[in-house]
């Protein structure tokens, strides 16, 4: 093969091989000019490895990270446990048992505590991150779900029941306030630029805006042509609320101030998590249909970049900003045990 047609040496081995094979095929079919006209591009996410979770059955829900210890917490809903994974050694190191369908999980640095929301009994239980001993419990009554942490105000927010966000003080492990919502809240996010909380309320076919300082609803955006709005991410810098719908499978982007539509794009089916990679201006969507979709958010275009195959049921994920890795949770399938798929964003 001519030296100037060889693939760049800086590429990973698998990619150099793919580029070599592609170039050879094009040379046979169309000559050097055809080969030069087409170049192999690196995927925006490269699978770096997998971390086995051991004997974990059933659905896996959301995840959180302790950046100081480089530990990942995995809500193993079908197992009634939370797995603790050492990201440095890439192995499971502990399992918190005795839970009831854990759904949401969060790490609170101020109290060095793990918070777990249980859908089965409506409790929010807290555990010391140093030794996993139980530190407190708040009984919300029904379907405790997503958990978010307000680092500035040092508050933990939990969506639960038939319509409410509970505010918990991590110092006392007590519920100190509640913001009513008219139906069960699914994915929600706290704005870092204002006291607003943006909440997906699929049963009301709406996105609701709450004022966490006044503890009340401040706006409601009805959704006429899509439903099943579960995952949400915020781009405070661009002033965008990013929501993924299941019916139809669609990425929707809305202006924070008005709720007006910024962009709509088709995406993978049965989405349950969406994350913004602010460094690269990308959006990652994980779907139970067995794919991760990547969008280029630069300039507000949200152009589709990649449709990456995973496995059926792998619908929850987490973007680790400090680690600069994207993690997808794959439930056990047949002879394949449950595992975390670790992706490295490229470039």
Secondary structure, DSSP 8 states (H G I E B T S, - for coil): --GGGS--TTS-HHHHHHHHHHHHHHHHHH-HHHHHH------SEEEEEEEE--S--S----EEEETTTTEEEEEEGGGTEEEEEETTTTEEEEEE-S-SSEEEEEEETTTTEEEEEETTT-EEEEEETTT--EEEEEE-SS----EEEETTTTEEEEEETTTEEEEEETTTTEEEEEEE-SS---SEEE-SSSSEEEEEEGGGTEEEEEETTTTEEEEEEE-SS-B----EEEETTTTEEEEEEEBTEEEEEEETTT--EEEEEE--SSEEEEEEETTTTEEEEEETTTEEEEEE-GGG--EEEEEEE--TT--EEEEETTTTEEEEEE--BTTB--EEEEEEE--
